[in-house]
């Protein structure tokens, strides 16, 4: 039997050990005094990196949450007790702390860990022990790639912001971006989601810049200089705040925070913008950030004031008060503790785990842990809980907080200014819960309509293009043809002040306008190349890498496409034949007199002619004796007026001023139409007298006529394939030589026809008019981008402006100078203004006439026997009497009715 003294000593040692452990554990608990015996203690583990600002602030927010919760619910019979462990920013230490909390402290739930790397390992531990692990700060997506029913995120999943960033980039029209991220799992976690979101809007991620977290400044500089040598100027940064601060400090030093750059940061940095030191904010001017939106309610403001006071008193009093402010991570930690405390009260069965552990290595220790019989019920209460927290509605959706409304902010001097919002329902908007401004179309993607004004790097309000000329970038060598002829397309001059030639022309303007439409910068310089012999040698220089490209009047032919790529053509392609027009007359067509006017103009003239005559007749009838008589006589008179009023100044004497005005107006219209008709008919008859002498190349072969082509053109080989003999083929270089040779003809050492590309013949015809005829037409990623730009140029007004600059008002159409391109016909649109004026005159005269009749009727009431009591007074003149007697017959409606009756009677006879 043991000695009583020994027993007492053992008991004393055990009591001292228990007291020591209790004091050690109580130093890290929210309640410094043990709860009354009637209360049930719920052990909750906490794993944080207490050396970081995030860890310190998160622990403080949890302690404040417990204090506020039990002050609000003093009658609850459970009390949460926090058991805090420091992971020292190490994965193994975090795992060891978790095992200690589960095995020794019998915790029913673990809050943490703090970052994604630690959370990945603890996911497996949660599945093994069925003890819920809940993190309020590890937002990485790699944790959710495996099945983890006991691992919850009391925070927003990082990939949720991908759609908002993509929408912002789409609104500003940028097509290429660079992703800058940490070289670890946390940095890589968002890449799949952000890449997928950008590709869905046709935006390319052209580079991934991975920067290790432990990189010295010179290593960061090396990576930034690589980015600076690229054309893309839109960067998306996904880093933790500490690493991002170093990145922006170095970017500012090497000149990458200037105008033209775009820096977009994810919510890892966006959430911390309000608490970053002032010197860090100064290096981030113009940065655009995304973060979950938290409304600044009275409750938030009160919590923030208490938090800042307690944090500064507990840890340090930094002169910069902003570093002591809480972020959304602290709001989530606060809300999580409320959810756990509430679920603990509901669970009732919450109790310490009865798990056994054995000493040994880590693997054996994990294998020996047993599943908890109580925690599934607690997990259910936590996941089913829903209440209004500091950060908004706190609830779990797919083991995460739901996708929030994102706030888009802009760093401007010392201010973090809100510029817009994004949510799943409305997309981008400048105002909360609204995708449109007043009077703005819904679902617009224009940047100026979905966000407020952004101050970009360099204190600029000009929206960056998203690209720029790279540092030490390659300058493209662009070959341009040099020839004495066709200088409209390319004209090269020597610059007396420098060695750089002056290159201009239609082709050059088209190329430079297309380059401006590219979504990136392009450095180039023109290099003249002598093409007097052939363009094939110029094209071959691209194939042999002497030139990067060729700009000019280079025709697309099958042989050339085997060696180089072409953009889409910007002028009409093909080969045409140029001949001298004939002087022989042809018999004009029988109905040629109808050709000058279109059908709609003929109809308009007839209608206006009829109505003009009809209205004149209506005005003249009451006062003109020549227009009185039987209905049939009036019907004939109406058509007489309808025809002759519009064709000549006949000898009819009009008595009404209104009639004279109408006739003068209509005659003015007819004079202009007749003159235009005469000119158009003369042009048509002249053109029909000048058919070409040659209309078929076979005629040239049969007659052994000479033919010409442009010197150095591929047309020479085409003529040989058409079986023209070499002595019959002559080369010419200028338009003057073309005209002289055609006028001379084959019999006088000239040519009967010249074969050339359609654009050159069009250019020739613009200079020499209708004396000659065009008889028939014969049927690298930079290439794709330039082709799209050329198409956009052609479809817009800028292409027409360039064409008019070099070819005046004439347009290079396939029909220019061809037989089918006759004189333009006159349409009703050509005289719409005249018809409108004449119609207004007609209407005005009718109104005046009706007013005069009404006035005459009013006067007649006091003077005519019709209006008196049968008195003998007679009207002063016959007009008043006629107006009175014919009142009902002279209205426009009654006159039309009378005409209809007359027509009916005539048809019945």
Residue pairs with C-beta under 8 A, 6 or more apart in sequence:
25 83
25 105
26 32
26 34
28 82
28 83
28 84
29 81
29 82
29 83
30 62
30 63
30 66
30 67
30 80
30 81
30 82
31 66
31 79
31 81
35 41
35 79
38 77
39 77
39 78
39 79
40 77
40 78
40 79
40 350
40 351
41 78
41 79
41 81
42 78
42 79
42 80
42 81
42 108
42 344
42 350
43 81
43 83
43 105
43 106
43 107
43 108
43 352
44 80
44 81
44 82
44 83
44 107
44 108
44 109
44 110
44 111
44 340
45 82
45 83
45 85
45 97
45 98
45 101
45 102
45 105
45 107
45 109
45 110
45 111
45 112
46 59
46 62
46 82
46 83
46 84
46 85
46 110
46 111
46 112
47 85
47 87
47 94
47 97
47 98
47 101
47 110
47 111
47 112
47 113
47 114
47 118
47 122
48 54
48 55
48 58
48 59
48 84
48 85
48 86
48 87
48 112
48 113
48 114
49 55
49 86
49 87
49 88
49 89
49 114
49 115
50 56
50 59
50 84
50 86
51 86
51 88
51 89
52 89
52 114
53 275
53 323
54 114
54 137
54 329
55 86
55 114
56 311
56 315
57 307
57 311
57 326
57 327
57 329
57 330
58 114
58 136
58 137
58 329
58 330
58 333
59 84
60 307
60 310
60 311
60 314
60 330
61 307
61 326
61 330
61 331
61 333
61 334
61 337
62 82
62 111
62 333
62 334
62 336
62 337
63 82
64 303
64 306
64 307
64 310
64 334
65 333
65 334
65 335
65 336
65 337
65 338
65 341
66 80
66 82
66 337
66 341
68 338
69 337
69 338
69 341
69 342
70 76
70 79
70 341
73 345
76 341
76 345
77 345
78 341
78 344
78 345
78 350
80 337
80 340
80 341
80 344
83 101
83 105
83 107
85 97
85 98
85 100
85 101
86 93
86 97
87 93
87 94
87 97
87 112
87 113
87 114
87 118
89 115
91 117
91 118
91 121
94 112
94 113
94 118
94 121
94 122
95 118
95 121
95 122
95 125
95 362
96 362
98 110
98 113
98 122
98 125
98 133
99 125
99 357
99 362
99 365
99 366
99 369
101 107
101 110
102 110
102 125
102 129
102 131
102 353
102 355
102 369
103 355
103 357
103 365
103 369
104 357
106 352
106 353
106 354
106 355
107 131
107 353
108 131
108 132
108 344
108 350
108 351
108 352
108 353
108 372
108 374
108 375
108 378
109 131
109 132
109 133
109 134
109 340
109 375
109 378
109 379
109 382
110 122
110 126
110 131
110 132
110 133
110 134
111 133
111 134
111 135
111 136
111 333
111 336
111 337
111 340
112 118
112 122
112 133
112 134
112 135
113 119
113 122
113 133
113 135
113 138
114 135
114 137
114 138
115 137
115 138
115 186
116 138
116 139
116 140
116 142
116 143
116 185
116 186
116 189
117 184
117 185
117 186
118 138
119 133
119 135
119 138
119 140
119 143
119 151
120 142
120 143
120 185
122 133
122 151
123 133
123 143
123 146
123 148
123 151
125 131
125 133
125 366
125 369
126 132
126 133
126 148
126 150
126 151
127 147
127 148
127 149
127 150
127 151
128 366
128 369
128 371
129 150
129 355
129 369
129 370
129 371
129 372
130 150
130 371
130 372
130 375
130 376
131 150
131 353
131 372
131 375
132 150
132 151
132 152
132 375
132 378
132 379
132 382
133 150
133 151
133 152
134 151
134 152
134 153
134 154
134 336
134 340
134 382
135 151
135 152
135 153
135 154
135 155
136 153
136 154
136 155
136 329
136 332
136 333
136 336
137 155
137 329
137 332
137 333
138 153
138 155
139 153
139 155
139 156
139 157
139 158
139 267
139 268
140 158
140 185
140 186
140 189
140 190
141 157
141 158
141 159
141 189
141 190
141 192
141 193
142 185
142 186
142 188
142 189
143 151
143 153
144 153
144 157
144 399
144 400
148 399
149 399
150 375
150 379
151 399
152 379
152 382
152 383
152 396
152 399
152 400
153 399
153 400
153 401
154 332
154 333
154 335
154 336
154 339
154 394
154 396
154 401
155 329
155 332
155 400
155 401
156 267
156 292
156 400
156 401
156 402
156 403
156 404
157 400
157 403
158 189
158 190
158 193
158 266
158 267
158 268
159 189
159 190
159 192
159 193
159 194
160 403
160 404
161 266
161 267
161 290
161 406
162 190
162 193
162 194
162 196
162 197
163 197
163 422
163 424
164 290
164 406
164 408
164 422
164 428
165 194
165 197
165 198
165 236
165 264
165 266
165 290
166 194
166 197
166 198
166 200
166 201
166 203
167 422
167 427
167 428
167 445
168 264
168 288
168 290
168 408
168 422
168 428
168 451
169 177
169 198
169 201
169 203
169 234
169 264
170 201
170 203
170 445
171 428
171 445
171 446
171 447
171 450
171 451
172 262
172 447
172 463
172 466
173 447
173 466
174 203
174 234
174 262
174 466
174 519
175 202
175 203
175 204
175 466
175 519
175 520
176 203
176 204
176 205
176 206
176 231
176 232
176 234
176 466
176 467
176 519
176 520
177 198
177 203
177 204
177 205
177 206
177 232
177 234
177 235
177 236
178 205
178 206
178 207
178 208
178 209
178 227
178 230
178 232
178 234
178 235
178 236
179 191
179 194
179 195
179 205
179 207
179 208
179 209
179 235
179 236
179 238
180 209
180 211
180 227
180 235
180 236
180 237
180 238
180 239
180 247
181 187
181 188
181 190
181 191
181 208
181 209
181 210
181 211
181 237
181 238
181 239
182 210
182 211
182 212
182 213
182 238
182 239
182 240
182 243
183 210
183 211
183 212
183 213
184 212
184 213
186 240
187 210
187 238
187 239
188 210
190 238
190 266
191 208
194 205
194 236
194 238
195 205
198 204
198 205
199 205
206 230
206 232
207 227
207 230
207 232
209 223
209 226
209 227
211 219
211 220
211 223
211 239
211 243
211 247
212 219
213 240
213 243
215 223
217 246
217 250
220 246
220 247
220 250
221 250
221 253
221 254
224 247
224 250
224 251
224 254
224 256
225 254
225 471
227 235
227 256
228 254
228 255
228 256
228 470
228 471
229 470
229 471
229 472
229 473
230 470
231 467
231 468
231 469
231 470
231 473
231 520
231 521
232 466
232 467
232 520
233 260
233 261
233 262
233 464
233 465
233 466
233 467
233 468
234 262
234 264
234 464
234 466
235 261
235 262
235 263
235 264
236 264
236 265
236 266
237 244
237 247
237 263
237 264
237 265
237 266
237 269
238 265
238 266
238 268
239 247
239 268
239 269
240 268
240 269
241 268
241 269
241 272
241 276
244 265
244 268
244 269
245 276
245 277
245 280
245 283
248 257
248 263
248 280
248 283
248 284
248 287
249 280
249 283
251 257
251 263
251 283
252 283
257 263
257 283
257 284
257 285
257 286
257 457
257 458
258 457
258 458
259 456
259 457
259 458
259 459
259 460
259 462
259 464
260 457
260 458
260 464
260 465
260 468
261 286
261 456
261 457
261 458
261 464
262 288
262 456
262 457
262 464
262 466
263 284
263 286
263 287
263 288
263 457
264 287
264 288
264 289
264 290
265 287
265 288
265 289
265 290
266 289
266 290
267 289
267 290
267 291
267 292
267 406
269 289
270 289
270 290
270 291
270 409
271 291
271 292
271 327
271 328
271 329
272 327
273 281
273 284
273 289
273 291
273 409
273 411
273 416
274 322
274 325
274 327
274 416
275 322
275 323
275 324
275 325
275 326
275 327
276 284
276 322
276 323
277 320
277 322
277 323
278 320
278 322
278 414
281 411
281 414
284 411
285 411
285 412
285 413
285 455
285 457
285 459
286 410
286 411
286 412
286 455
286 456
286 457
286 458
286 459
286 460
287 410
287 411
287 457
288 408
288 409
288 410
288 411
288 419
288 454
289 408
289 409
289 410
289 411
289 416
290 406
290 407
290 408
290 409
290 422
291 328
291 406
291 407
291 409
292 328
292 391
292 404
292 405
292 406
292 407
293 404
293 405
293 406
293 407
293 421
293 432
294 300
294 328
294 331
294 390
294 391
294 392
294 407
295 392
299 390
300 331
300 390
303 326
303 331
303 334
303 390
304 325
304 326
307 324
307 325
307 326
307 330
308 321
308 324
308 325
308 326
311 324
312 318
312 321
312 324
318 324
328 391
331 389
331 390
331 391
332 391
332 401
334 389
334 390
335 389
335 390
335 391
335 394
336 394
338 387
338 389
338 394
339 382
339 385
339 387
339 394
340 382
342 381
342 385
342 387
343 378
343 381
343 382
343 385
344 350
344 378
346 381
347 374
347 377
347 378
347 381
349 374
349 377
350 374
350 378
351 374
353 372
353 374
355 369
355 370
355 372
356 368
356 370
357 365
357 368
357 369
358 364
358 365
358 368
359 365
360 368
382 396
383 396
383 399
385 394
385 395
386 393
386 394
386 395
387 393
387 394
388 394
392 404
393 402
394 401
395 401
395 402
403 423
403 424
404 423
405 421
405 422
405 423
405 432
405 433
406 421
406 422
406 423
407 418
407 421
408 418
408 419
408 420
408 421
408 422
408 428
408 451
409 416
409 417
409 418
409 419
410 416
410 417
410 418
410 419
410 454
410 455
411 417
412 455
417 455
418 452
419 430
419 451
419 452
419 453
419 454
420 428
420 429
420 430
420 450
420 451
420 452
421 428
421 429
421 430
421 431
421 432
421 433
422 428
422 429
423 433
425 435
426 433
426 434
426 435
427 435
427 443
427 450
428 435
428 445
428 450
428 451
429 435
429 436
429 450
430 437
430 449
430 450
430 451
430 452
431 437
435 442
435 443
435 450
436 442
436 444
436 449
437 449
440 449
444 450
447 463
453 461
454 461
454 463
455 461
456 462
456 463
456 464
465 519
466 519
467 519
467 520
467 521
468 521
469 521
469 523
470 521
473 521
473 523
474 523
475 523
475 524
475 525
476 522
476 523
476 524
476 525
476 548
476 549
477 524
477 525
477 527
477 546
477 547
477 548
477 549
478 524
478 525
478 526
478 527
478 547
478 548
478 549
478 550
478 551
479 526
479 527
479 528
479 529
479 538
479 541
479 542
479 546
479 547
479 549
479 550
479 551
479 552
480 490
480 492
480 503
480 508
480 526
480 527
480 528
480 529
480 550
480 551
480 552
481 490
481 529
481 531
481 535
481 538
481 550
481 552
481 553
481 554
482 490
482 492
482 528
482 529
482 530
482 531
482 532
483 490
483 531
483 532
483 712
483 733
484 532
484 733
484 734
485 710
485 711
485 733
485 734
485 735
486 553
486 710
486 760
486 763
487 505
488 505
488 506
488 763
488 806
488 807
489 505
489 506
489 507
489 552
489 553
489 759
489 763
490 503
490 505
490 507
490 508
490 551
490 552
490 553
491 503
491 504
491 505
492 501
492 502
492 503
492 526
492 528
493 501
493 502
493 503
493 504
494 501
494 502
495 501
495 502
500 525
501 526
501 528
503 526
503 528
505 552
505 806
506 802
506 803
506 805
506 806
506 807
507 551
507 552
507 553
507 570
508 526
508 551
508 552
509 802
509 805
509 806
510 570
510 790
510 793
510 799
510 802
511 551
511 786
513 793
513 798
513 799
513 802
514 786
514 789
514 790
514 793
515 522
515 524
515 786
515 789
517 789
517 792
517 793
518 785
518 786
518 789
519 785
522 782
524 548
524 549
526 551
527 547
529 537
529 538
529 541
529 547
531 537
531 538
531 712
532 711
532 712
532 733
533 712
534 712
534 713
534 714
535 554
535 555
535 712
535 713
535 714
536 560
536 714
538 550
538 552
538 554
539 550
539 554
539 560
539 563
539 564
540 563
541 547
541 550
542 548
542 549
542 550
542 563
542 564
543 563
543 564
549 782
550 564
553 757
553 759
553 760
554 560
554 566
555 573
555 713
555 714
555 757
556 566
556 569
556 573
557 714
559 714
560 566
565 780
565 783
566 783
567 783
567 786
567 787
567 790
568 787
568 790
568 791
570 790
570 793
570 794
570 799
571 758
571 759
571 812
572 758
572 759
572 762
572 777
572 812
572 813
572 814
573 757
573 758
574 757
574 758
574 777
574 778
574 779
574 814
575 715
575 718
575 755
575 756
575 757
575 758
575 777
575 778
576 755
576 756
576 757
576 758
576 761
576 774
576 775
576 776
576 777
576 778
577 694
577 697
577 753
577 754
577 755
577 774
577 775
577 776
578 738
578 742
578 753
578 754
578 755
578 756
578 761
578 764
578 765
578 772
578 773
578 774
578 775
579 692
579 693
579 694
579 695
579 742
579 752
579 753
579 754
579 772
579 773
579 775
580 692
580 693
580 742
580 743
580 745
580 752
580 771
580 772
580 773
581 690
581 691
581 692
581 693
581 770
581 771
581 772
581 773
582 690
582 691
582 692
582 693
583 689
583 690
584 689
584 691
585 689
586 688
586 689
586 691
588 685
588 688
589 595
589 688
592 681
592 684
592 685
592 688
593 681
594 602
595 680
595 681
595 684
595 825
596 676
596 677
596 680
596 681
596 684
596 825
596 826
597 605
597 677
597 680
597 825
597 826
597 827
598 825
598 826
598 827
598 828
600 827
600 828
601 826
601 827
601 828
601 830
601 831
603 828
604 828
604 831
604 835
605 646
605 673
608 646
608 666
608 669
608 835
608 838
608 839
609 642
609 643
609 645
609 646
609 647
609 666
610 642
611 642
611 842
612 642
612 645
612 646
612 662
612 663
612 666
612 838
612 842
613 638
613 639
613 640
613 641
613 642
613 643
613 644
613 645
613 646
614 638
614 641
614 642
615 662
615 842
615 845
615 846
616 641
616 645
616 654
616 659
616 662
616 663
617 627
617 637
617 638
617 641
617 642
618 849
618 890
618 892
618 895
619 656
619 658
619 659
619 662
619 845
619 846
619 849
620 627
620 641
620 654
620 655
620 656
620 659
621 627
621 628
621 634
621 890
621 895
622 853
622 879
622 882
622 883
622 886
622 890
623 655
623 656
623 879
623 882
624 654
624 655
624 656
626 637
626 652
627 634
627 637
628 634
631 898
631 901
631 902
631 905
632 902
632 905
632 906
634 898
634 899
634 902
635 899
635 902
635 903
635 906
638 899
641 652
644 650
644 652
645 662
645 663
645 666
646 666
646 670
647 670
649 663
649 667
654 660
654 663
656 849
658 845
658 848
658 849
659 845
661 841
661 845
662 841
662 842
662 845
665 837
665 838
665 841
665 842
666 838
668 834
669 831
669 834
669 835
669 837
669 838
672 831
672 834
673 831
673 834
676 826
676 830
676 831
677 826
680 823
680 824
680 825
680 826
683 823
684 822
684 823
687 770
687 822
687 823
690 770
690 773
691 819
692 773
692 775
692 819
693 752
694 700
694 705
694 752
694 753
694 775
695 775
695 776
697 722
697 753
699 705
700 707
700 724
700 752
700 753
701 722
701 723
701 724
703 746
703 752
704 728
704 746
705 728
705 746
705 751
705 752
705 753
706 728
706 729
706 730
706 746
706 750
706 751
706 752
707 719
707 724
707 728
707 729
707 730
707 751
707 752
707 753
707 754
707 755
708 729
708 730
708 731
708 732
708 738
708 741
708 751
708 753
708 754
708 755
709 715
709 716
709 719
709 729
709 730
709 731
709 732
709 754
709 755
709 756
710 731
710 732
710 733
710 756
710 757
710 760
711 731
711 732
711 733
712 731
713 756
713 757
715 755
715 756
715 757
716 729
716 731
718 755
719 729
719 755
720 726
720 729
730 741
730 751
732 738
732 741
732 754
735 763
735 764
735 767
735 768
738 754
738 764
739 764
739 768
739 771
739 772
740 750
741 750
741 751
741 754
742 750
742 751
742 752
742 753
742 754
742 772
743 750
744 750
744 751
745 751
745 752
746 752
753 775
756 764
758 774
758 777
758 812
758 814
759 812
761 774
761 817
762 774
762 807
762 812
762 813
762 816
762 817
763 807
763 812
764 772
765 772
765 774
765 816
765 817
766 807
766 808
766 810
766 816
770 817
772 817
773 817
773 818
773 819
774 816
774 817
774 818
775 818
775 819
776 818
777 814
777 818
793 799
793 802
800 811
803 811
803 812
810 816
813 821
815 821
828 835
846 892
853 883
853 887
853 890
856 879
856 880
856 883
856 884
857 883
857 884
857 887
859 880
860 866
860 867
860 875
860 880
860 881
860 883
860 884
861 867
862 868
863 873
863 875
863 876
863 880
864 873
864 874
864 875
864 880
864 881
864 884
865 871
865 872
865 873
865 874
866 884
866 885
867 884
874 881
875 881
875 884
883 890
888 894
889 895
889 898
